[in-house]
Amino acid sequence: LAVGHGSGAVPAWAPPPGGCELVQSTTDCTGRWLSSIPGNLRGDTEELLLDDNTIQVLGNASLLPYIQLCHLSLARNRLELIEPGAFLSSQGLQELSLADNLLFTNYSLTAAALSALPALRTLDLAGNRLTEDMVSVLVWNLPSLESLSVARNAIMRLDSSIFTNLTQLLELNLEKNYIFEIDKAFEGLQRLQRLNIAYNYLPCLVGFGLTQLRLLNVSNNIIEWFLALESDDLFELEVLDLSHNRLLFFPVLPRHNKLHSLLLQDNRMSFYQHLPNGTSLANVTVQFLIVDGNSTNITTVRLWDELCYSNLSSLRLLDMSQNQVWGLPEGFLAQMPSLTHLKLNQNCLEAFHLLQEDSLGMLAELDLSQNRLVELGAQEGVRDILPNLQLFNVSTNRLRALPPGLFTHTRQITTVDLSHNQVNLCPRQDAVGEVESPLCVDVRGVETLTHLSLVGCGLGGLGGRPFQGTPLVHLDLSDNLQALSGGLGWLQDLALTLQVLSLRNTSLSSSSTAVDFSALSRLIRLDLSGNSLMAFPASLDTLKLHSLDLRGNCLAALPPTVAQTPLGRSLWELYLSGNPYNCCTLGWWDALQRLEGLRIPDGPEVRCRHGARALRPGALPQPVLQSCHWHNADLALLYLVLALPTGLTLLVAFAVVGLGLKERLLKVLKSRCGVSSPY
């Protein structure tokens, strides 16, 4: 390997040294154990990648041959020092990555080197153990910077002196530091559009006034409240991520903004509707004590006035999942006519009402799962409350019914999850026959519905035709112990569309009536795990499944010819563990092992039984193999011993009958012909 600081470029035809890869004007020397920059690469290199090497020092002459360099990456080296003249020959360098090095050791000399880069646009200093003072020195003379990352460092406090000269900065990444205080650090960054302060220790954001900012990520801090500056200025803010904090209240947002995504997941928010003293919500106020240096201010906020204070007409995504919301204030959703995705899962909702005045006509996704819902209501006489709804999730609640005709006017509904609610499908089946009941969910005739999950709903026998006119592609009936008590006749309406079917833990057994899947010609995934099948369903042989799950049944063996069937030839993955297979009848296992393209992900967990022992099918001990051999031989001998007496008995019987018939025949001939018997 030629490593040095030569001044001449290698000929264009010469291969890159040290195994570096050359693609047009990019040279990739990633992970080559280089301790310095090769000096004999192509002189016209514009992009040089030196990540994952062992370079400790970038010397004054290291980059002399590469005067056209625009992009240099030295991430994950052992870089401690960049000498002041290292970049003098690379004045056109625009992108520089120095992430995950040891620049804290000689940061002042490195800062002098960086100051010689007048065209630098992007700088990555993440993971260098830098404090705020070190960062201030390193970026002081970089007015051309547009993107800066100082993530994963040791920054604790930000003030106005750190980024003073970065007047062109558009993007700043400060995530995963130890920042607990920000004091006017961004006021001079008039062009800043994207700011990431996630994974720090900020307790609050008060007086937010960055009008030019488009994206603000302050997730994963310890923020208890967010208060925007009270102003009539137009804020350009489009995305605000406050997820994974400790917010107690809905954030007080800028009065005029362009917000389309508001992420509030995993906080402690509530609208405090259940007050112990019965105080009127209209008069509820909260006082914030703001201490700034030696001055103390008290800000009083009327909760509901402040909620209506902001213009949320452009909001499309609102994620309030994993909070403590008991209910929404009146008119709350009416402020969001453009809303397309509403996530309220994992809250404390007990009731939710769909009202025409809420203006949910654009809503495509509604997630109310994992609440305490006992009532889901819809305004009577209103037909098109959710005309554009596509995904509807109310799983893990306490619902027993849905508003009648809820899906009738949802012209685009594709996915419904009703799992873990005590619901039944219409028409219900009782002792008399089919009956219509308000306490059932009607999914018949929903022509756009393709995915339906009914896991753990306590479904009784599915009578009638509950899926008539609904072209389901994916159906999950798992954990419904009585769902198949009436057989599988209800599948007839899904024969031409169903591709994924889960019947896990549905009490399916080999003696179940009409265990016949042969009509489901388009089925590609079938889950029969957790049942009581003692024999492999013969109707599966003709299907062309890609995935079959047979875990946790009572199967002693699969058919010996399973590998030669259409099923065997089409399978991509097969789950088999948790069955008491017979170690002496494993021909089917060996045949499956020889199938190309078939995966058995739980193969290491598959066990067969031999007496009281549980063994791996692919590693049977020799004594077990001999025992199985003699067992099979003994069976053959037993069959022979059992068959031999039977054969002999039949032979004697035929002989006796034959002799008797012969004597009678002779007597008949004698009587008819009148000839004396020679006897």
DRENLO-632432 format. One record per residue (C-alpha): y, x, z. Coordinates in steps of 0.001 Angstrom, whole numbers. Each point is the difference from the previous one (the first is absolute). Last residue first. Layout:
BEGIN
PT    north     east       up
PT        Y        X        Z
...
***
This chain:
BEGIN
PT    north     east       up
PT   -97205   -67945    -4345
PT     -332     -195    -3748
PT     1725    -3360      234
PT    -1545    -2640    -2045
PT     2101    -1290    -2913
PT     1287    -3521      137
PT     3276      967    -1818
PT     2402    -2013     2140
PT    -1592      440     3390
PT     -651     3649     -571
PT     3566      705    -1177
PT     1476    -1723     3067
PT    -2288     1928     2352
PT      998     3306    -1615
PT     3747     -805      397
PT     -438     -835     3646
PT    -1666     3334      704
PT     2740     1919    -1925
PT     2810    -1835     1826
PT    -1355     1047     3341
PT     -317     3593    -1135
PT     3597       68    -1204
PT     1364    -1561     3201
PT    -1783     2625     2015
PT     1261     2783    -2250
PT     3619    -1305       15
PT      -78     -140     3784
PT    -1398     3469      219
PT     2828     1315    -2228
PT     2683    -1898     1937
PT    -1235     1475     3242
PT      -76     3471    -1497
PT     3593     -324    -1203
PT     1235    -1257     3347
PT    -1844     2729     1788
PT     1657     2614    -2263
PT     3600    -1347       83
PT      645      582     3689
PT    -1438     3477      -90
PT     1964      797    -3139
PT     3256    -1350     1476
PT     -630     2081     3101
PT     -650     3071    -2101
PT     3309     -493    -1826
PT     1790     -548     3320
PT    -1617     3081     1429
PT     1246     2017    -2972
PT     3572    -1300      551
PT     -201      876     3682
PT    -1607     3311     -828
PT     2952      892    -2211
PT     2510    -1400     2503
PT    -1572     2110     2740
PT       94     3033    -2272
PT     3704     -570     -722
PT      680     -477     3720
PT    -1843     3216      847
PT     2042     1815    -2663
PT     3350    -1002     1502
PT     2137    -2439    -2034
PT     3271     1508    -1211
PT     1442    -2205    -2741
PT     -728    -3274     1763
PT     1689     1064     3250
PT    -2147    -1016     2963
PT      -10    -2606     2765
PT    -3129      325     2164
PT    -1760    -2789     1895
PT    -2703     -408    -2631
PT     1442     1355    -3178
PT     3328    -1613     -688
PT     2518      983    -2667
PT     3566     1167      498
PT     3144      -49    -2134
PT     2989     1666     1681
PT      170     3021    -2333
PT      -52    -2424    -2978
PT     3096    -1891     1188
PT     1961      764    -3159
PT    -2955     -757    -2317
PT     1540      952    -3327
PT    -1620     -814    -3345
PT     1272     1834    -3102
PT    -3384     1348    -1019
PT    -3009    -1760     1512
PT    -2549     2483     1378
PT      751     -804     3624
PT     -579    -3671     -742
PT    -3564      708    -1146
PT     -729     1975     3175
PT     1237    -2885     2115
PT    -2090    -2563    -1958
PT    -3137     2063      590
PT      694     -135     3727
PT    -2941    -2132     1154
PT    -1551     2083     2807
PT     3237      506     1914
PT      464    -3763      311
PT     3697     -892       62
PT     1498    -1535     3159
PT     3519     -624    -1410
PT     3271     1334     1435
PT      982     2117    -2996
PT     -208    -1111    -3632
PT     3407       83    -1695
PT     -107      346    -3801
PT     2682     1404    -2290
PT      307      227    -3770
PT    -2657    -2557     -926
PT     -462     -942    -3671
PT    -3450     1478     -717
PT    -1510    -1226     3245
PT     1302    -3528     -524
PT    -1250     -164    -3599
PT    -3439      828     1468
PT    -1734     3382     -276
PT     1203     1365     3362
PT    -1153    -3154     1812
PT    -3582      483    -1206
PT    -1524      749     3418
PT     1801    -3058     1463
PT     1997      960     3093
PT    -1722      615     3310
PT     -257    -1097     3614
PT     3237    -1998     -147
PT     1225    -1580     3230
PT     3764      113     -671
PT     2750     2266     1325
PT     1215     1531    -3234
PT     -772    -1616    -3338
PT     3320      712    -1766
PT      -29      -62    -3807
PT     2611     1559    -2279
PT      174      226    -3781
PT    -2044    -3146     -579
PT    -1614     -840    -3312
PT    -2062    -2986     1121
PT    -3561     -590    -1240
PT    -1773     1516     2996
PT     2178    -1843     2526
PT    -1979    -3234     -375
PT    -3012     1665     1634
PT     1759       30     3380
PT    -1398     3069     1864
PT    -2191    -1190     2837
PT      561     -198     3744
PT     3650    -1015     -307
PT     1464     -678     3436
PT     3735      614     -528
PT     2466     2733      911
PT      577     1195    -3544
PT     -194    -2232    -3077
PT     3090     1408    -1750
PT       77     -463    -3778
PT     2241     1785    -2494
PT     -283     -322    -3812
PT     -582    -3751     -481
PT      592    -1164    -3563
PT    -3431    -1669     -460
PT      144    -1986     3211
PT    -2757    -2434    -1071
PT    -2770     2321     1225
PT     1218      -51     3595
PT    -2758    -2184     1417
PT     -692     -331     3695
PT     -898    -3670     -522
PT     -823     -982     3574
PT       22     2794     2508
PT    -3467     1409      657
PT      990     3517    -1031
PT     2856     -180     2460
PT     3788     -389     -139
PT     1463     -455     3475
PT     3558      497    -1357
PT      566     3522     1298
PT     1321     1462    -3248
PT      126    -2482    -2856
PT     2593     1887    -2050
PT      406     -856    -3681
PT     1903     1978    -2639
PT     -114     -866    -3711
PT      194    -3818      -51
PT     1256    -1446    -3286
PT    -2774    -1693    -1997
PT    -2281    -1039     2866
PT     2838    -1139     2260
PT     -484    -3770     -319
PT    -3739      343      589
PT      519     1924     3232
PT       33    -3229     2028
PT    -3762     -214     -452
PT     -529     2940     2319
PT    -1909    -1757     2763
PT     1164    -2554     2548
PT     -267     2331     2981
PT     1864     2659    -1964
PT     3300     -216     1909
PT    -1692     -333     3389
PT      383     3583     1270
PT     3428      586    -1520
PT      569     3700      611
PT      628      862    -3655
PT     1089    -2639    -2524
PT     1989     2342    -2262
PT      659    -1176    -3566
PT     1493     2126    -2807
PT      235    -1222    -3614
PT      747    -3643      764
PT      695    -2255    -2984
PT      923    -3183     1929
PT     -938    -3233    -1792
PT    -2644     -942     2557
PT      -12     2378     2919
PT     -918    -2455     2794
PT    -2724    -1713    -2079
PT    -1890    -2261     2371
PT    -1348     1583     3144
PT      716     3377     1488
PT    -2047      -50     3185
PT     2323      638     2915
PT     2757     2591      -81
PT      783     1742     3267
PT     2969     1750    -1600
PT    -1291     3535      525
PT      926     1350    -3426
PT     1462    -2555    -2401
PT     1571     2305    -2579
PT      998    -1356    -3408
PT     1011     2058    -3038
PT      390    -1527    -3500
PT     2322    -2993      460
PT     1897     -762    -3221
PT    -1693    -3314     -869
PT      204    -1550     3442
PT    -2214    -2992     -858
PT    -1792      -90     3314
PT     1415     2102     2820
PT      264    -2820     2534
PT      130     1077     3630
PT    -1439    -2379     2559
PT     1211    -1936     3006
PT     1616    -2785    -2041
PT    -3496    -1219     -761
PT    -1808    -1006    -3162
PT    -3624     -878      572
PT    -3197     1091    -1680
PT    -3176    -1340     1560
PT    -1021    -2064     3004
PT    -1101     2861     2220
PT     3076     2049     -883
PT     1204     2076    -2923
PT     3679      709     -496
PT     1610     -283    -3412
PT     2074     2040      549
PT     -445     3354     1659
PT      -50      479     3739
PT     2352     1920     2264
PT     -364     1697     3364
PT     2120     3035     -870
PT    -1424     3498     -162
PT      490      501    -3741
PT     2385    -2226    -1961
PT      957     2639    -2574
PT     1326    -1363    -3296
PT      566     2046    -3158
PT     1029    -1113    -3509
PT     2767    -2599      442
PT     2151     -255    -3136
PT      700    -3738     -384
PT      306     -685     3681
PT      400    -3769     -478
PT    -3491    -1111      984
PT     -520     2839     2459
PT     1570    -1773     2985
PT    -1466    -3357    -1020
PT     -467    -1103     3589
PT     1636     2409     2498
PT    -2670     2363     1301
PT    -2731     -741     2532
PT    -1710     1250     3129
PT     2303     2940      691
PT     -457     2289     2972
PT      983     3300    -1626
PT    -1903     2997    -1327
PT      694     -411    -3725
PT     3125    -1739    -1285
PT      392     2031    -3193
PT     1486    -1512    -3175
PT      421     2173    -3091
PT     1399    -1349    -3280
PT     2803    -2385     1008
PT     2288     -862    -2892
PT      344    -3778      572
PT      242      238     3793
PT     1959    -3093     1049
PT     -562    -1835    -3265
PT    -1212    -3448     1036
PT     2261    -1296     2744
PT     -914    -3485     1223
PT     -924     1186     3455
PT     1305     3363     1176
PT    -2862     2382      577
PT    -1670      906     3268
PT    -2243     2754     1238
PT    -1005     -750     3557
PT    -2374     1799     2348
PT     1314     3430     -846
PT     -617     2670     2578
PT      695     2996    -2258
PT    -2340     2394    -1746
PT      847     -989    -3582
PT     3277    -1570    -1103
PT      318     1922    -3269
PT     1926    -1751    -2774
PT      135     1693    -3401
PT     1642    -1271    -3216
PT     3113    -1678     1454
PT     2555     -871    -2693
PT      267    -3699      883
PT      304      714     3695
PT     3373    -1734      340
PT     -221     -702     3743
PT     1607    -3384     -673
PT    -3266    -1303    -1418
PT    -1802      635     3266
PT    -3317     1691      646
PT     -639     -185     3723
PT    -1688     2650     2150
PT    -1466     -602     3428
PT    -1494     2166     2727
PT     1479     3297    -1145
PT     -699     2913     2346
PT       90     2893    -2494
PT    -2658     1953    -1852
PT      914    -1205    -3502
PT     3537    -1022     -913
PT      142     1594    -3446
PT     2231    -1698    -2577
PT      -40     1234    -3588
PT     2016    -1637    -2818
PT     3336     -760     1711
PT     2801     -708    -2484
PT     1312    -3083     1855
PT      333     1953     3271
PT     2595    -1697     2224
PT    -2156    -3144      138
PT    -2630     2077     1792
PT     1997       15     3251
PT     1248    -3587     -309
PT    -1292     -939     3439
PT    -1035     3079     1913
PT    -3545     1260     -591
PT    -2784     -371     2543
PT    -2013     1842     2615
PT      736     3484    -1385
PT    -1433     2792     2101
PT     -381     2663    -2705
PT    -2858     1338    -2077
PT     1199    -1320    -3372
PT     3688     -534     -761
PT     -142     1163    -3629
PT     2681    -1554    -2185
PT     -143      784    -3699
PT     2273    -1599    -2630
PT     3433       39     1675
PT     2839     -637    -2498
PT     1487    -2994     1848
PT      -39     1796     3328
PT     3758     -156      663
PT      512      931     3605
PT     1741    -1916     2798
PT    -2631    -2687      207
PT    -2040     2104     2376
PT     3158     1073     1795
PT      927    -3582      776
PT    -3522     -605     1283
PT       40     2884     2427
PT     3525     -151     1350
PT      718     3706      464
PT     2149     1514     2735
PT      916     3661     -363
PT      845     1908     3168
PT     1702     3348     -439
PT     -131     3133     2134
PT     2061     3112     -614
PT     -726     3467     1416
PT    -2301     1006    -2821
PT     -994    -3145    -1803
PT    -1818    -2492     2265
PT     -760    -3342    -1620
PT    -1050    -2863     2306
PT    -1349    -2789    -2197
PT      433    -3580     1212
PT    -2234    -2769    -1293
PT     1071    -3594     -484
PT    -1850    -3312      -32
PT     2328    -2962     -483
PT    -1682    -1648    -2996
PT    -3358      616     1603
PT      736    -2515     2712
PT    -1281     1300     3323
PT    -3257    -1588     1139
PT     -273     2208     3108
PT    -3243     1706    -1067
PT     1113      701    -3578
PT    -2571     -741    -2681
PT     1991      474    -3198
PT      444     3701      530
PT      396      981    -3643
PT    -2529     2724      554
PT     -243     3591    -1025
PT    -2192     2559     1710
PT     -626     2181    -3055
PT    -2974      565    -2271
PT     1310     -975    -3445
PT     3724     -402     -613
PT      217      935    -3684
PT     2921    -1538    -1906
PT     -225      303    -3786
PT     2527    -1518    -2456
PT     3218      874     1822
PT     3121        7    -2181
PT     2553     -247     2808
PT     3027    -1894     1236
PT       59     -874     3712
PT    -1840     3188      942
PT    -3093     -704     2104
PT     -409     -875     3675
PT    -3677      756      449
PT    -2314    -2747     1315
PT     -289      629     3692
PT    -2121     2081     2379
PT     -672     2853    -2387
PT    -2485     2498     1421
PT     -870     1968    -3146
PT    -2901      -29    -2443
PT     1900    -1484    -2945
PT     3758      367     -431
PT     -112      590    -3756
PT     3143    -1136    -1829
PT      -77     -161    -3806
PT     2902    -1137    -2215
PT     3127     1264     1809
PT     3008      108    -2345
PT     2267    -1293     2779
PT     3001    -2015    -1160
PT     2902      345     2406
PT      944    -2999     2130
PT     -782     1923     3160
PT    -1709     -309     3357
PT    -1962     3243      120
PT    -3702     -620       54
PT    -1857     -431     3259
PT    -3652      980      326
PT    -1697     -429     3355
PT    -2890     1389     2015
PT     -729     3063    -2138
PT    -2900     2146     1241
PT     -692     1737    -3323
PT    -2836     -669    -2433
PT     2102    -1432    -2826
PT     3565     1126     -636
PT     -173     -174    -3790
PT     3324     -807    -1662
PT      212     -610    -3744
PT     3101     -842    -2055
PT     2708     1779     2017
PT     3565     -317    -1357
PT     1283    -2144     2885
PT    -1133     2363     2720
PT     1528    -1991     2879
PT    -2642     -449     2700
PT     1968     -613     3176
PT    -2969      195     2335
PT    -3443     1385     -787
PT    -2208      178     3082
PT    -2493     2100     1975
PT     -573     2684    -2676
PT    -3085     2070      786
PT    -1250     1157    -3406
PT    -2746    -1104    -2357
PT     2182    -1350    -2815
PT     3494     1346     -697
PT      -78     -443    -3790
PT     3318     -478    -1810
PT      315     -966    -3663
PT     3405     -628    -1642
PT     2341     2747     1234
PT     3047      277    -2271
PT     2684      -42     2723
PT    -1801     2447     2245
PT     2954      690     2296
PT     -887    -2786     2413
PT    -3603     1125      314
PT      -72     1866     3322
PT     2383    -2332     1827
PT    -1870      609     3273
PT    -3750     -480     -316
PT    -2149      269     3116
PT    -3720       91      799
PT    -1252     2144    -2867
PT    -3331     1705      723
PT    -1108      624    -3586
PT    -2551    -1909    -2028
PT     2300    -1374    -2698
PT     3340     1566     -949
PT      -39     -557    -3768
PT     3373     -159    -1757
PT      640    -1333    -3522
PT     3208     -249    -2029
PT     1892     3095     1177
PT     3051      876    -2093
PT     2377      600     2937
PT    -2394     2288     1816
PT     2782     2032     1664
PT       18    -1752     3390
PT    -3769     -385      433
PT     -331     1507     3498
PT     3529     -253     1414
PT      216    -3790      371
PT    -2717     -201     2640
PT    -3789     -225       78
PT    -2158      581     3057
PT    -3633      999      477
PT    -1085     1960    -3079
PT    -3295     1864      504
PT    -1475     -226    -3511
PT    -2361    -2407    -1702
PT     2482    -1240    -2605
PT     2927     2113    -1164
PT       18    -1426    -3506
PT     3116      195    -2170
PT      788    -1689    -3321
PT     3304      157    -1900
PT     1067     3525      914
PT     3005     1371    -1927
PT     2058      758     3140
PT    -2560     2563     1207
PT     2022     2424     2145
PT     -686    -1495     3444
PT    -3615     -922     -722
PT    -1755     2793     1931
PT     2606      272     2764
PT      -83    -3718      860
PT    -3782        0     -141
PT     -151     2829     2537
PT     2327    -1877     2351
PT    -2068    -3180     -308
PT    -3158     1901      958
PT    -2500     1265    -2560
PT    -3721      271      644
PT     -680      518    -3754
PT    -1884    -3213     -815
PT     2295    -1483    -2610
PT     2573     2219    -1722
PT     -123    -1721    -3410
PT     3065      536    -2188
PT      951    -1982    -3121
PT     3171      412    -2092
PT      637     3741      -43
PT     2502      896    -2745
PT     2230     2378     1999
PT    -2928     1951     1479
PT     1443     3145     1648
PT      482    -1819     3318
PT    -3781     -192      328
PT     -267     3776      510
PT     2613        3     2765
PT    -1836    -2861     1702
PT    -3223     2049      -87
PT     1813     2787     1832
PT     1121    -2495     2666
PT    -3433    -1656      230
PT    -1917     3146      908
PT    -2703    -1338     2353
PT      576    -3715     -582
PT    -1243      451    -3576
PT    -3654      -45     1031
PT    -1561    -2030    -2833
PT    -1054    -3592     -486
PT     2432    -1052    -2718
PT     1943     2521    -2078
PT      398    -2153    -3098
PT     2839      840    -2387
PT     1270    -2139    -2882
PT     3042      830    -2137
PT     -210     3762     -621
PT     2510      938    -2712
PT     1438     2961     1876
PT    -3404     1656       86
PT      915     3716     -290
PT     2002      -24     3243
PT    -2723    -1983     1736
PT    -1569     2726     2178
PT     3296     1693      792
PT      299    -1107     3646
PT    -3671      733      844
PT    -2165    -3050      604
PT    -1819      470     3297
PT    -2849    -1504     2007
PT    -2212    -1452    -2738
PT    -3579     -454     1115
PT     -929    -2266    -2911
PT     -378    -3762       49
PT     2649     -903    -2575
PT     1403     2678    -2307
PT     1111    -2219    -2893
PT     2524     1153    -2588
PT     1573    -2234    -2670
PT     2697     1032    -2457
PT     -970     3602     -809
PT     1553     1302    -3212
PT      852     3435     1445
PT    -3565      712      993
PT     -445     3774      -97
PT     2300      587     3018
PT    -1813    -2440     2254
PT    -1498     2349     2589
PT     2771     2629     -243
PT     1995     -994     3090
PT    -3180     -639     1937
PT    -1674    -3299      914
PT    -1885      954     3140
PT    -3135    -1423     1605
PT    -2092    -1110    -2983
PT    -3497    -1127     1037
PT     -781    -2664    -2622
PT     -287    -3783      167
PT     2836     -859    -2405
PT     1162     2458    -2674
PT     1051    -2378    -2769
PT     2456     1455    -2531
PT     1894    -2321    -2363
PT     2288     1375    -2732
PT    -2089     2968    -1072
PT     1656     1769    -2973
PT     -805     3457     1366
PT    -3717     -672      -32
PT    -1690     1411     3079
PT      -25     3734      635
PT     1806      265     3319
PT    -2485    -1927     2113
PT     1706    -1489     3086
PT    -1262     1506     3227
PT    -2957     -373     2407
PT    -2024    -2036    -2492
PT    -3087    -1731     1379
PT     -378    -1934    -3286
PT      539    -3512     1462
PT     2587    -1227    -2484
PT      929     2434    -2784
PT     1092    -2690    -2487
PT     2295     1212    -2782
PT     2005    -2703    -1791
PT     1804      658    -3310
PT    -2865    -1315    -2177
PT    -2986     -250     2317
PT     -982     3332     1541
PT    -2604      267     2725
PT      -33     2935     2383
PT    -3368     1796      178
PT     1453     3218     1336
PT     2001      727    -3130
PT     1148    -2552    -2578
PT    -1665      639    -3361
PT     1893     2166    -2510
PT      962    -1668    -3298
PT     3679     -364      808
PT      284     3701      759
PT      736      838     3635
PT     3617     -142     1096
PT     1796     3229      901
PT     1713      844     3280
PT    -3025      803     2098
PT       73    -1088     3648
PT    -3563      446     1082
PT    -3460    -1507      173
PT    -2531      791    -2708
PT    -3323    -1450     1087
***
